[in-house]
Amino acid sequence: MSELIRLMYVEDDPDIRMVAKLALEAVGGLVVELCERGDQAVAQAEAFGPQMILLDVMMPGMDGLATLRAIRERPDLRDIPVAFLTAKAQAHEIEHFKSLGAVGVLAKPFDPMTLAQQVRTLWQQAV
């Protein structure tokens, strides 16, 4: 099994984006591409070549669910594992997200010291 190195994280809140980037890169050793909107993520994903995409659910414009649908519609992106990092982490919400094709859900607020390992665990389960 190959190692997770390249991750795209889509989050509209700039503070959460920066904390997550620090947690994923400095603590987790990942290469992270940040996007603040779903449409931006879909446009940049092919060029960046993420091994996994982490999405917020609640974003203005194209929310995380619409972003997941757009990713799954693109032949060049459809096989990339996608997970959600969201405050919407009730059991029924998690099941709904998985039914739409997400490989898992991580809850906000997250622990910056363990976030990268949680992401890696989801990725290993997906590949």
N, C-alpha and C positions, 0 to 999 in steps of 0.2 A: 504494500500500500504506500502510495506517495504521501509526502508531507504537505500539510496546508501551509502555504506561504502567502498567497495573494488573496486579499479579502476586500470587497467593496462594502462600505457601510453608508446607508442612506438614512439621514436624520435631519429634520428641519431645525431643531434647536441647536444653535451654535455652541452653547456650553456643553451639552451632552456630546455633541460631535467631537469636541476637543478632548474631553475626559476619556471618551471611548478610544480615540486615536492614540492617546498616550498609553492607555491600558493595553491596547492591542499591539502597538509597536514596541514601546519601551519595556513593558513587562512581558508581553507575549512573543516578541520577535517577528511579528507579521509585517508584511508590506500592505498598507491600507490606502485605498482610494476613497476619499470622502465625497459624498454628494448630498446636497441639501434638498433636492426634489426628485420625485420619481421619474419624471421625464428626462431629467439630466442623467440619472443613472442608466436608463435604457439607452440613451445616446452615447454614453461614455463606456459602457460595459465591454463592447467588442474591442475597442482600442486598448483598454486596460487588461483585459483577459483574466478576470477574477476566477479563482477556483470555487469561491463561495460568495454569496451576497447576503448581507444582513440588513433587514428593512425595519424601519419604524412603521407602525400601522397608521397612526393619525398624523397626516401631513396635509397641508393645504394643496389644492389643485389635485394632482394625481396621488391618491393615498397609497398606502402599502399594498392593499389588496389589488388595486388597479395596476400598480407597478408589477406585482407578481404575475397578473394576467398578461401584461405586455411582454414580460420576459419569456413566459411560456409560449407565446405566439411567435417568437423569433427563433428560427431554426438554429442560428448561431449561438443562442443563449439558453435554449430550452432545457438543456441537460445540467445546467449549473445548479447545485443545491442552494436553496434559498431558505433562510430562517428569519423569524421575526424577533426583534428586541423591542418590547413594548410594555406599557403599563396595563394593557388589556390581556391579562394572563389568567383569567378564570378558566376552570376546566372546560366549560362549554365553548369558550372562545378558542382555546388551544385546539380542541377537536375540530372546530370549524376551519381554522387556519390550515391544519394538517389535511383536511378534506379538500382544500383548494390546491394542495401540492407543496406546502411548506414542510421542510424536514424537521422542524421543531420550533419552539418558542422559548425565549429567554426573557425573564421578567425585569422590568425597571422598578425601582432603582436597582442597579447592578453593582457588584463588588468589583472595582477596577483590578484588584489583585487576582481574581479568578475568572474574569471575563474571557480571556483568550483560551483558557483551558476548557471552559464551557462551550465555546465556539468550536474548538477542535474536536470535542466529543461529539457534537452534533454532526460535524463534517465526516468524522470516521464512521458514524452510524449510517450516513447517507451514501458513501462511496463503496 
